[in-house]
């Protein structure tokens, strides 16, 4: 489970493509109902009575978003006379031209944005101060506005149907592929959000990304209560991904328990804002999280290659807590998102847009799926199984228990050594990609096809997959590669991101309509990435035959879904709280997130993990910039399990993943029924976990 960081601009394009409800303009339209009525009768004489419903629908859709700046009623009438198409061949030609043109717009602007952000996302050397400003520039900000101003958007609305979520869920099963593509085309123009609003969202997300990309902890300088250094020199972990993965790795360490407790304390300090600000990404200061004491590191303890000079800040300042910086960034994304609310009357909050438009799964259904897992009677039974395996009572950090995984049997240092020898740099991973893809189940031909369309780059952050948006461009796989080479955490993340990239290639290059490129929502690409990630030890040649593999796989999937469902609930409830308290300060938000984290913990985790008022569920960095992304992860786990079960039955991972990904961006349940024969559900996972316990 890693960060699938769609950059700010790509997230905005996803929102643009995924909107799907009839939305009125913020300003009243100068085109009156009387004008529309007269124009209908005029156009019927030209196009004929069989076109009555199409003409009426098109005029109403376009008039709803027509503003005074677009012209008067006669200008609207003139556009309708010239551009309503009724001849089937002419309509086909119009559709094809728009599909190709919008693919080029999407693709080239995606490339521009990628290059503007490149120094801030890819480890290409020291950043220039202007790089953060460039990263906040959004090439997409004016696109919708320009297409409305140039009347292209109105031509779409005059000729292709806007659909509601209810219509797509109810009728989509009977639609042809062309009908789905037409629906996605019209959805792009279901609302008019001004460019400054889009730019504000891009800036808020870019600022949050930059903050997180630099949020590293030098673990050799994290001291235990006796002042000892439990972690090796050079271990630099980004929050939250690497901290969590280091904690997981310590289940294979006979002396790992104190280290896990120490990492959990670091996480707690980050969530509460009590971590000393000066120790963040600072290799010249020692920090004892339990007492929160800070002191300069002795010369022999300083990391090799650490920048010269005094530690950041004076001794007194080094004790100052980080405070509300984390929550200032979250609040900035909230205020930026809120600016779009008036332009989206059918989904008037970011929460509604995330569920009804981006995910196309209603909030109540998603929350119901999360609660089905969190409240399952299987939770205490699996917890007892973990206690038996550990030989001790569970502690809060055991929410990340990793012992069902095969990698938990391998010592972390050995895994790191194997990976570093194989991948001294990103280029080595690039060269090995065809072999990896064959190992995942693709034929040599398809592996070569995929490898030619994926570029590997070293990430400043934990790692992410960056999609392409036009045929001719290629996705990017970013993962962290330290100076000594890629470690196991980086490899595990890279295999996850490779799953995203494979989906991105197939769902762009091999889908029948580029308007359907992608998958229904982020949780589906996460699901395919999880399927890949589970194969990491096999790809390293370290997997061992295990007669209990299927049973342990089910228990692991259940526990991972249980774990991430809590942070997803915290994310949802934090956004609900912000909407209920729009004038809140960052300090108010920090207190609220801490309280929400404790409340969710006390309801769903305290009964089995042995402590109350724990804040660990608030650690996930996705909350800082990705605007309620976290629910996609538990959904992704549920979907991944269904996909894995199907692939196990079919026995051909490569061919099945390709078949699924090529189905493109249709309604979630329709995609799942095509992929596995069943809609999205928690039932397969819960039933498999119950069988595993028996």
C-alpha positions in Angstrom: 0.0 0.0 0.0 1.9 3.0 -1.2 1.2 6.5 -2.4 -0.4 6.6 -5.9 0.4 10.3 -6.2 -1.4 11.8 -9.1 0.1 15.2 -9.4 -2.2 18.2 -8.8 -2.9 18.8 -12.4 -3.7 15.2 -13.1 -6.1 15.1 -10.2 -7.8 18.1 -11.7 -8.1 16.5 -15.1 -9.5 13.4 -13.4 -12.1 15.6 -11.7 -12.8 17.3 -15.1 -13.2 14.0 -16.9 -15.2 12.4 -14.1 -17.8 15.0 -13.3 -21.2 13.6 -14.1 -24.3 15.5 -13.0 -26.3 18.2 -14.6 -24.8 21.4 -13.1 -26.1 24.9 -13.7 -23.8 27.8 -14.2 -23.3 30.0 -11.2 -24.6 33.0 -13.3 -28.1 33.0 -14.8 -28.3 32.2 -18.5 -29.4 34.9 -20.9 -31.1 32.2 -22.9 -34.8 32.1 -21.7 -37.2 29.2 -21.9 -39.1 31.1 -24.5 -36.0 31.4 -26.7 -35.4 27.6 -26.4 -39.0 26.8 -27.3 -39.0 29.0 -30.4 -35.6 27.6 -31.4 -36.8 24.0 -31.0 -39.6 24.5 -33.5 -37.3 26.2 -35.9 -34.7 23.4 -35.8 -37.3 20.7 -36.1 -38.1 22.1 -39.6 -34.5 21.6 -40.5 -33.8 18.2 -38.8 -37.2 16.5 -38.7 -39.5 15.3 -36.1 -37.5 12.2 -35.2 -34.8 14.6 -33.8 -37.2 16.3 -31.4 -35.9 14.7 -28.2 -32.2 15.2 -29.2 -32.8 18.8 -30.1 -34.6 19.6 -26.9 -32.0 17.9 -24.8 -29.1 19.6 -26.5 -30.6 23.1 -26.3 -31.4 22.7 -22.6 -28.0 21.4 -21.8 -26.2 24.1 -23.6 -28.5 26.9 -22.4 -28.0 25.9 -18.8 -24.3 26.8 -19.0 -24.5 29.8 -21.4 -23.5 33.1 -19.8 -23.7 36.7 -20.9 -20.1 36.7 -21.7 -20.8 34.0 -24.4 -23.2 36.3 -26.2 -26.9 37.1 -26.4 -29.8 34.8 -27.2 -29.3 35.3 -30.9 -25.7 34.3 -30.6 -26.9 31.1 -28.9 -29.5 30.5 -31.6 -26.9 31.0 -34.3 -24.5 28.5 -32.7 -27.3 25.9 -32.4 -28.3 26.3 -36.0 -24.8 25.8 -37.2 -23.7 23.0 -35.0 -26.6 20.7 -34.0 -25.9 17.5 -36.1 -28.6 15.0 -37.0 -27.1 13.0 -39.9 -25.5 9.8 -38.4 -22.4 10.0 -40.5 -21.8 13.6 -39.6 -22.4 12.8 -35.9 -19.8 10.0 -36.1 -17.3 12.4 -37.7 -17.9 15.0 -35.0 -17.5 12.5 -32.3 -14.2 11.2 -33.8 -12.8 14.7 -34.2 -13.6 15.7 -30.7 -12.2 12.5 -29.2 -8.9 12.9 -31.0 -8.6 16.6 -30.3 -9.3 16.2 -26.6 -6.8 13.4 -26.4 -4.1 15.7 -27.8 -5.2 18.5 -25.4 -5.1 16.2 -22.4 -1.8 14.6 -23.4 0.3 17.6 -24.2 -0.9 19.6 -21.2 -0.1 16.5 -19.0 3.4 16.5 -20.5 3.8 20.2 -19.8 2.7 19.8 -16.2 5.0 16.8 -15.7 8.0 18.9 -16.9 7.1 21.8 -14.7 6.9 19.5 -11.7 9.8 17.3 -12.6 12.5 18.9 -10.4 10.2 18.8 -7.4 9.1 15.2 -7.9 12.2 13.5 -9.4 15.5 13.3 -7.6 17.6 15.2 -10.3 19.7 17.2 -7.9 19.2 20.3 -5.7 16.0 22.1 -6.3 16.0 25.8 -7.3 13.8 28.1 -5.4 11.7 28.7 -8.5 10.9 25.0 -8.8 8.2 25.1 -6.2 6.6 28.0 -8.1 6.7 26.1 -11.3 5.2 23.0 -9.7 2.2 25.0 -8.6 1.5 26.1 -12.2 -1.4 24.2 -13.6 -1.5 24.0 -17.4 -5.1 22.7 -17.2 -6.5 25.6 -15.2 -7.9 27.5 -18.2 -8.7 24.5 -20.5 -12.4 24.2 -19.7 -12.9 27.9 -19.6 -11.2 28.3 -23.0 -13.3 25.5 -24.5 -16.4 27.2 -23.3 -15.2 30.6 -24.5 -14.3 29.1 -27.9 -17.8 27.4 -28.0 -16.4 23.9 -28.4 -18.0 22.9 -25.1 -21.3 24.1 -26.3 -21.0 22.0 -29.5 -20.5 19.0 -27.3 -23.5 19.8 -25.1 -25.7 20.5 -28.1 -25.0 17.0 -29.5 -24.2 14.5 -26.7 -26.1 13.6 -23.6 -25.3 14.6 -20.1 -26.1 11.8 -17.7 -26.6 11.6 -14.0 -24.9 9.1 -11.7 -28.3 7.4 -11.2 -28.7 7.0 -15.0 -25.2 5.6 -15.5 -25.7 3.1 -12.6 -29.2 2.1 -13.7 -28.9 2.1 -17.5 -25.1 1.8 -18.1 -25.3 -2.0 -18.3 -27.3 -1.8 -21.5 -25.1 0.9 -23.2 -22.8 0.3 -26.1 -19.1 1.3 -25.8 -19.9 4.3 -28.0 -22.7 5.4 -25.7 -20.3 5.2 -22.7 -17.7 7.2 -24.6 -20.4 9.8 -25.5 -21.4 10.0 -21.8 -17.7 10.6 -20.8 -17.4 13.2 -23.5 -20.4 15.2 -22.3 -19.3 14.8 -18.6 -16.3 17.0 -19.3 -18.5 20.0 -19.7 -21.1 19.4 -17.0 -19.9 22.5 -15.1 -17.8 25.6 -15.5 -15.3 26.1 -12.8 -13.3 29.3 -13.3 -9.6 29.0 -14.0 -8.5 30.8 -10.9 -10.3 28.2 -8.8 -8.6 25.4 -10.6 -5.3 27.1 -10.2 -5.8 27.6 -6.5 -6.5 23.8 -6.1 -3.4 23.0 -8.0 -1.3 25.3 -5.9 -2.7 23.9 -2.6 -2.0 20.4 -3.6 1.5 21.2 -5.0 2.4 23.0 -1.7 1.2 19.9 0.2 3.2 17.6 -2.0 6.4 19.6 -1.5 5.9 19.6 2.3 5.4 15.8 2.4 8.3 15.2 -0.1 10.7 16.7 2.5 9.2 15.1 5.5 12.0 12.6 6.4 13.3 11.3 9.7 16.9 10.2 10.0 16.4 7.1 12.1 20.1 6.8 13.3 19.4 10.0 15.3 16.2 8.7 16.9 17.2 7.6 20.4 15.5 5.2 22.7 14.8 6.0 26.4 18.4 4.9 27.3 19.9 7.1 24.7 20.9 4.3 22.4 20.7 4.3 18.6 18.5 1.3 17.6 18.6 2.1 13.9 21.5 1.9 11.4 23.3 5.0 10.1 22.0 6.3 6.8 18.4 5.1 7.3 16.3 8.1 6.1 12.5 7.4 6.2 9.8 9.5 4.7 6.5 9.9 6.6 4.3 8.0 6.5 5.2 5.4 3.9 8.7 4.4 5.0 8.0 4.8 8.7 5.1 2.3 8.4 7.1 -0.1 6.2 10.1 0.0 8.6 7.7 -0.9 11.4 6.3 -3.7 9.3 9.8 -5.0 8.5 10.7 -5.3 12.2 8.3 -8.3 12.6 11.1 -10.3 11.2 13.6 -8.8 13.7 14.0 -10.8 16.9 14.8 -7.5 18.7 12.2 -5.5 16.7 9.6 -4.8 19.4 11.4 -1.8 21.0 12.0 -0.4 17.5 8.4 -0.7 16.6 7.3 1.1 19.8 9.8 3.9 19.0 8.5 4.3 15.4 5.0 4.4 16.7 6.0 7.2 19.1 7.6 9.1 16.1 4.2 8.8 14.3 2.3 10.0 17.3 4.5 13.1 17.5 3.9 13.8 13.8 0.1 13.5 14.1 -0.1 15.7 17.2 2.4 18.3 15.9 4.7 17.8 18.9 7.7 16.6 16.8 10.5 19.2 17.1 10.5 21.0 13.8 14.2 21.1 13.6 14.6 17.3 13.5 12.6 16.9 10.3 15.1 15.9 7.6 18.0 16.9 9.8 21.0 14.5 10.0 22.9 16.6 12.6 20.5 16.4 15.5 19.7 13.6 17.9 16.1 13.3 19.1 14.5 11.2 21.8 10.8 10.9 20.9 9.7 9.7 24.4 11.0 12.7 26.2 11.0 14.9 23.1 14.6 16.1 23.9 16.8 17.3 21.1 20.6 17.8 21.1 23.4 18.1 18.5 24.7 14.8 17.3 28.3 13.9 18.0 30.6 14.3 15.0 31.0 10.5 14.6 27.3 10.0 14.6 26.6 12.5 11.8 25.6 10.9 8.5 28.3 10.6 5.9 27.8 13.4 3.3 25.5 15.4 5.6 25.6 19.1 4.6 28.2 21.2 6.6 27.3 23.8 9.1 25.3 24.1 12.3 22.0 22.2 12.8 18.9 23.9 11.7 18.0 26.5 14.3 19.6 27.3 17.6 19.3 25.0 20.6 16.3 26.7 22.0 14.5 26.9 18.7 15.3 23.2 18.1 12.9 22.3 20.9 10.0 24.2 19.3 7.3 21.8 18.0 6.2 21.6 14.4 2.8 22.7 15.6 0.2 23.2 13.0 2.1 23.1 9.7 0.6 19.8 8.7 -2.9 21.1 9.3 -2.2 24.4 7.6 -1.7 22.4 4.4 -4.8 20.3 4.9 -6.8 23.5 5.6 -5.4 25.1 2.4 -6.7 22.2 0.3 -10.1 22.6 1.9 -10.4 26.3 1.2 -9.2 25.7 -2.4 -11.7 23.0 -2.9 -14.5 25.0 -1.4 -14.1 27.7 -4.0 -15.4 25.2 -6.6 -18.6 24.4 -4.6 -20.7 27.2 -6.0 -20.0 25.9 -9.5 -21.2 22.4 -8.7 -24.8 22.6 -7.5 -25.5 18.9 -8.0 -22.4 17.9 -5.9 -21.8 21.0 -3.8 -19.0 19.8 -1.6 -15.6 18.1 -2.3 -17.0 15.1 -0.4 -19.9 14.8 -2.8 -17.7 15.3 -5.8 -15.2 12.6 -4.6 -18.0 10.0 -4.2 -20.6 10.8 -6.7 -18.4 12.1 -9.5 -14.8 10.7 -9.1 -15.6 7.3 -7.6 -19.2 7.0 -8.9 -19.9 5.1 -5.7 -22.3 6.9 -3.3 -20.8 7.9 0.1 -23.2 5.8 2.0 -22.3 2.7 0.1 -18.5 3.2 0.5 -18.9 4.0 4.3 -21.1 0.9 4.5 -18.3 -1.3 3.0 -15.8 0.2 5.4 -18.0 -0.5 8.4 -18.7 -4.0 7.2 -15.0 -4.7 7.5 -14.4 -2.7 10.7 -17.4 -4.2 12.5 -16.9 -7.7 11.3 -17.0 -10.4 14.0 -13.9 -11.7 12.3 -11.8 -8.9 13.6 -11.3 -10.2 17.2 -10.8 -13.7 15.8 -8.0 -12.6 13.5 -6.5 -10.5 16.3 -6.3 -13.6 18.5 -4.6 -15.5 15.6 -2.0 -12.7 15.5 -1.5 -12.8 19.2 -0.8 -16.5 19.0 1.7 -16.0 16.2 3.5 -13.2 18.1 3.3 -14.8 21.5 2.3 -11.6 23.2 -0.7 -9.2 23.7 -1.3 -6.9 20.8 -0.2 -3.3 20.9 -1.6 -0.3 18.9 1.1 -0.5 16.2 0.1 -4.1 15.5 -2.6 -2.6 13.3 0.2 -2.8 10.7 1.0 -6.5 11.5 2.8 -8.0 8.6 3.4 -11.5 9.8 1.0 -13.2 7.4 3.2 -12.0 4.5 6.0 -14.2 3.2 8.4 -11.3 3.5 8.0 -11.3 7.3 10.2 -14.4 7.3 13.1 -12.5 5.8 15.5 -10.3 7.8 15.2 -6.7 6.5 19.0 -6.3 6.0 19.1 -9.3 3.7 16.2 -8.1 1.7 17.9 -4.7 1.3 21.2 -6.2 0.3 19.5 -8.4 -2.4 17.7 -5.4 -3.9 20.7 -3.0 -3.7 22.9 -5.5 -5.6 20.3 -6.0 -8.3 19.3 -2.3 -8.6 22.1 0.1 -7.9 20.1 2.8 -9.7 16.8 3.5 -11.5 18.4 2.5 -14.8 19.0 -1.0 -13.5 15.3 -1.4 -12.7 14.4 -0.1 -16.1 16.7 -2.7 -17.8 15.2 -5.5 -15.7 11.6 -4.6 -16.3 10.9 -7.1 -19.2 12.1 -9.9 -16.9 9.9 -8.7 -14.1 6.9 -8.5 -16.3 7.4 -12.0 -17.6 7.7 -13.1 -13.9 4.3 -11.5 -13.3 2.7 -13.6 -16.0 3.0 -11.7 -19.2 4.3 -13.2 -22.4 7.7 -12.0 -23.6 6.0 -10.1 -26.4 3.5 -8.3 -24.1 6.3 -7.7 -21.5 8.4 -6.0 -24.2 5.4 -4.0 -25.3 4.8 -2.8 -21.8 8.5 -2.1 -20.9 8.8 0.1 -24.0 6.0 2.3 -22.7 7.1 2.8 -19.0 9.9 5.1 -17.9 11.6 4.6 -14.5 12.7 7.7 -12.5 14.1 8.2 -9.0 11.5 9.9 -6.8 12.1 12.6 -4.2 9.1 11.3 -2.3 8.1 7.7 -1.5 7.1 7.0 -5.0 4.2 7.3 -7.4 2.9 6.3 -10.8 2.3 9.2 -13.2 0.0 8.4 -16.1 0.2 9.5 -19.7 -2.8 11.0 -21.3 -2.3 10.5 -25.0 -1.0 7.7 -27.2 2.6 8.5 -28.0 3.5 9.5 -24.5 4.3 7.0 -21.8 3.7 6.7 -18.0 6.4 7.3 -15.4 7.2 5.0 -12.5 8.8 6.9 -9.7 10.4 5.2 -6.6 13.0 6.2 -4.1 16.5 5.2 -4.9 19.0 6.2 -2.2 22.7 6.8 -2.8 23.6 3.2 -2.0 21.0 1.9 -4.4 17.3 0.8 -4.1 16.4 -0.9 -0.9 13.6 -3.4 -0.3 11.1 -0.7 0.6 11.8 1.1 -2.7 11.5 -2.2 -4.6 8.2 -3.1 -2.9 6.9 0.4 -3.8 8.2 0.1 -7.4 6.4 -3.2 -8.0 3.2 -1.6 -6.7 3.7 1.4 -9.0 4.4 -1.0 -11.9 0.9 -2.3 -11.4 -0.4 1.2 -11.9 1.8 1.7 -15.0 0.7 -1.5 -16.6 -2.9 -0.6 -16.1 -2.2 2.9 -17.5 -0.6 1.5 -20.7 -3.4 -1.0 -21.4 -6.2 1.4 -20.5 -4.8 4.1 -22.8 -3.1 2.3 -25.7 -5.5 -0.7 -26.0 -8.9 0.7 -25.0 -11.3 1.2 -27.9 -12.1 4.8 -27.2 -9.6 7.2 -25.6 -12.5 8.9 -23.9 -12.8 5.7 -21.9 -9.1 5.6 -21.0 -8.3 4.6 -17.4 -10.4 2.7 -14.9 -13.6 3.6 -13.1 -11.7 5.3 -10.2 -8.5 5.3 -8.2 -9.4 2.3 -6.1 -9.4 0.1 -9.3 -5.9 1.1 -10.3 -4.9 0.6 -6.6 -6.4 -2.9 -6.7 -4.3 -3.9 -9.8 -1.2 -2.4 -8.1 -1.9 -4.5 -5.0 -2.0 -7.6 -7.1 1.5 -6.8 -8.5 2.9 -5.8 -5.1 2.0 -9.2 -3.5 4.4 -10.8 -6.0 7.5 -8.9 -4.9 9.3 -11.8 -3.3 8.6 -14.0 -6.2 10.2 -11.4 -8.5 13.3 -11.4 -6.2 13.5 -15.2 -6.3 12.9 -15.4 -2.5 9.4 -16.8 -2.4 9.2 -20.2 -0.8 6.5 -22.9 -1.2 4.0 -22.7 1.6 1.0 -25.0 1.9 -0.8 -22.4 4.0 -0.2 -19.6 1.4 -3.9 -19.3 0.4 -5.0 -19.2 4.0 -2.4 -16.6 5.0 -3.1 -14.5 1.9 -6.8 -14.2 2.9 -5.9 -13.3 6.5 -3.4 -10.8 5.4 -5.8 -9.2 2.9 -8.4 -8.9 5.7 -6.1 -7.4 8.2 -4.7 -4.8 5.7 -8.2 -3.8 4.7 -9.2 -3.5 8.4 -6.2 -1.4 9.0 -6.6 1.1 6.2 -10.4 1.4 6.6 -9.7 3.4 9.8 -7.5 6.1 8.2 -10.1 6.3 5.4 -12.8 7.0 8.0 -10.6 9.6 9.6 -10.1 11.3 6.2 -13.9 11.3 5.5 -14.8 12.6 9.0 -12.1 15.3 8.9 -13.6 16.7 5.7 -17.0 16.5 7.2 -15.7 18.5 10.2 -14.1 21.1 8.0 -17.3 21.7 6.1 -19.1 22.0 9.4 -16.5 24.5 10.7 -15.4 26.5 7.6 -13.8 29.3 9.7 -11.6 26.9 11.8 -8.0 27.6 12.3 -5.2 25.1 11.7 -4.9 24.6 15.4 -8.7 23.9 15.5 -8.2 21.3 12.7 -5.3 19.7 14.5 -7.4 19.2 17.6 -10.3 17.9 15.5 -8.2 15.4 13.6 -6.5 14.2 16.8 -10.0 13.8 18.4 -11.4 12.1 15.3 -8.4 9.7 15.1 -9.0 8.8 18.8 -12.8 8.3 18.3 -12.4 6.0 15.2 -9.7 4.1 17.1 -11.8 3.7 20.2 -14.8 2.4 18.2 -13.0 0.0 16.0 -9.5 -0.8 17.2 -9.2 -0.4 21.0 -11.3 -3.5 21.7 -8.7 -5.7 20.0 -5.4 -3.7 20.2 -5.4 -3.0 23.9 -5.3 0.8 24.2 -7.6 3.8 24.0 -7.2 7.3 22.6 -4.5 6.3 20.1 -3.8 8.8 17.3 -2.0 6.6 14.8 -4.8 6.5 12.3 -4.1 10.2 11.5 -0.5 9.5 10.2 -1.3 9.0 6.5 0.3 11.7 4.4 -2.4 11.4 1.8 -4.5 13.6 4.0 -2.2 16.6 3.5 -2.6 17.2 -0.2 -4.7 14.6 -2.0 -8.2 15.7 -0.9 -9.9 12.7 0.6 -8.0 10.0 -1.4 -7.7 7.5 1.4 -11.1 5.7 0.9 -9.7 4.5 -2.4 -7.3 2.2 -0.5 -9.7 -0.1 1.4 -11.9 -0.1 -1.7 -8.8 -1.1 -3.6 -8.1 -4.0 -1.2 -11.6 -5.3 -1.6 -11.4 -5.1 -5.4 -7.9 -6.6 -5.4 -9.0 -9.6 -3.5 -11.9 -10.2 -5.9 -9.5 -9.8 -8.8 -6.9 -12.1 -7.3 -9.5 -14.8 -6.6 -10.6 -14.6 -10.2 -7.0 -14.7 -11.5 -6.3 -17.7 -9.4 -9.2 -19.5 -10.9 -8.2 -18.6 -14.4 -4.5 -19.1 -13.9 -3.2 -16.4 -16.3 -2.5 -13.2 -14.5 -1.0 -11.3 -17.5 -3.9 -12.0 -19.9 -6.5 -11.4 -17.3 -5.0 -8.1 -16.1 -4.9 -6.9 -19.8 -8.5 -8.0 -20.4 -9.7 -6.1 -17.3 -7.6 -2.9 -17.9 -8.7 -2.6 -21.5 -12.4 -2.3 -20.4 -11.7 1.3 -19.4 -13.5 3.9 -17.5 -17.1 2.7 -17.1 -19.3 2.4 -14.0 -17.5 0.5 -11.1 -19.9 -2.4 -10.8 -20.0 -2.8 -14.6 -16.2 -3.0 -14.7 -16.1 -5.5 -11.9 -18.8 -7.7 -13.4 -16.8 -7.7 -16.6 -13.6 -8.4 -14.7 -14.7 -11.0 -12.1 -18.4 -11.7 -12.7 -19.5 -9.9 -9.5 -20.1 -6.3 -8.4 -17.8 -4.5 -5.8 -18.3 -6.3 -2.5 -16.7 -7.1 0.8 -18.3 -10.5 0.9 -15.6 -12.5 -1.0 -12.9 -11.2 1.4 -14.9 -11.8 4.5 -15.9 -15.3 3.4 -12.3 -16.2 2.6 -11.0 -14.9 5.9 -13.7 -16.9 7.7 -12.6 -20.1 5.9 -9.0 -19.3 6.7 -9.7 -19.1 10.4 -11.5 -22.4 10.3 
